[in-house]
């Protein structure tokens, strides 16, 4: 490692990346889980690739067809999950893995 190329701007950039995105996102995520509950907050975690694609377009990158298809799949899955949670049908009937029958005996 060549230390002659380390600058104050580089050190500032590393500190910035360590503090704001890392610690900030952790704190905001925990506040979201606290406000929404883990089930609803977990659904929003799937939005990360969509926001990444949006940011890449904002920086001049091309949007690929696979990214659009993936985004549609993610949003569809989120809507289905949110509707299951809202209707109270998500995870209401446990199933035993070995026998395929209800676990509540």
Backbone torsions as a table, in degrees:
resi	resn	phi	psi	omega
1	UNK	NA	128.0	179.2
2	UNK	-92.4	116.2	-177.8
3	UNK	-86.7	-7.9	179.7
4	UNK	-69.0	-16.7	-177.5
5	UNK	-99.3	2.7	178.3
6	UNK	-80.1	125.1	-178.6
7	UNK	-117.4	168.2	177.2
8	UNK	-64.2	-35.4	177.8
9	UNK	-65.8	-40.0	178.2
10	UNK	-64.1	-44.0	178.6
11	UNK	-64.1	-42.3	177.8
12	UNK	-60.9	-40.3	178.0
13	UNK	-63.2	-41.5	178.8
14	UNK	-66.2	-42.5	178.1
15	UNK	-63.2	-42.8	178.3
16	UNK	-59.5	-47.1	-179.9
17	UNK	-65.7	-30.5	178.2
18	UNK	-74.4	-35.0	-175.8
19	UNK	-87.1	-57.4	-169.1
20	UNK	-76.3	-59.9	-178.3
21	UNK	-67.4	-42.0	-175.0
22	UNK	-72.9	-60.9	-177.2
23	UNK	-71.1	-41.4	-179.9
24	UNK	-60.8	-45.6	-179.8
25	UNK	-65.3	-36.9	177.3
26	UNK	-62.3	-45.2	180.0
27	UNK	-66.0	-44.2	179.0
28	UNK	-65.0	-38.5	178.9
29	UNK	-62.0	-45.2	180.0
30	UNK	-64.0	-36.5	176.2
31	UNK	-66.1	-38.3	177.5
32	UNK	-65.3	-41.5	177.5
33	UNK	-64.5	-39.5	178.9
34	UNK	-64.2	-40.4	-176.6
35	UNK	-77.8	-41.4	-173.9
36	UNK	-97.8	-24.6	-171.4
37	UNK	94.9	156.4	-174.7
38	UNK	-65.4	-32.9	-178.8
39	UNK	-65.1	-49.6	-179.7
40	UNK	-71.5	-38.5	-179.6
41	UNK	-67.7	-34.9	179.4
42	UNK	-62.9	-31.8	178.9
43	UNK	-63.8	-38.8	-176.3
44	UNK	-71.2	-16.4	179.1
45	UNK	-62.0	-27.3	-179.7
46	UNK	-71.7	-6.6	178.7
47	UNK	-79.2	-10.1	-177.2
48	UNK	-56.1	-46.6	178.5
49	UNK	-64.2	-31.3	179.7
50	UNK	-68.3	-45.3	177.7
51	UNK	-65.9	-34.2	176.0
52	UNK	-63.0	-42.7	178.0
53	UNK	-64.9	-40.3	178.7
54	UNK	-63.0	-44.8	179.1
55	UNK	-65.3	-35.7	178.9
56	UNK	-67.7	-37.0	176.4
57	UNK	-66.7	-38.6	179.3
58	UNK	-65.1	-24.8	179.0
59	UNK	-95.9	9.4	173.1
60	UNK	98.0	4.7	178.9
61	UNK	-81.0	154.7	178.8
62	UNK	-80.3	143.8	176.6
63	UNK	-91.6	123.9	-177.3
64	UNK	-88.2	155.9	178.0
65	UNK	-60.8	-38.7	179.9
66	UNK	-63.3	-32.7	177.3
67	UNK	-69.5	-39.4	178.3
68	UNK	-65.3	-46.0	178.9
69	UNK	-61.8	-44.3	177.5
70	UNK	-61.2	-40.6	177.6
71	UNK	-62.9	-40.6	177.9
72	UNK	-64.2	-41.3	178.8
73	UNK	-63.8	-44.5	-179.9
74	UNK	-62.4	-47.5	-178.9
75	UNK	-64.8	-40.1	177.1
76	UNK	-61.4	-45.5	177.8
77	UNK	-61.9	-39.7	178.1
78	UNK	-64.4	-42.7	179.6
79	UNK	-64.9	-41.6	177.7
80	UNK	-63.4	-44.5	179.5
81	UNK	-64.1	-43.0	179.9
82	UNK	-63.4	-39.1	178.9
83	UNK	-67.7	-36.9	177.2
84	UNK	-65.9	-41.8	179.3
85	UNK	-66.7	-43.6	-178.9
86	UNK	-63.1	-39.4	-177.8
87	UNK	-80.5	-9.8	179.7
88	UNK	80.3	13.9	-178.1
89	UNK	-95.7	-3.8	-177.4
90	UNK	-79.5	116.7	174.1
91	UNK	66.1	31.9	-177.8
92	UNK	-87.1	-16.5	-176.5
93	UNK	-127.0	98.6	-179.7
94	UNK	-68.2	144.1	179.9
95	UNK	-123.2	133.1	176.3
96	UNK	-72.8	136.1	-176.2
97	UNK	-71.2	-41.7	-174.4
98	UNK	-73.7	-46.5	-173.5
99	UNK	-96.9	-19.3	-177.7
100	UNK	78.3	8.4	-179.8
101	UNK	-106.3	169.2	178.7
102	UNK	-58.4	140.7	179.8
103	UNK	-81.9	-22.4	-178.6
104	UNK	-76.4	99.4	-180.0
105	UNK	-105.8	NA	NA
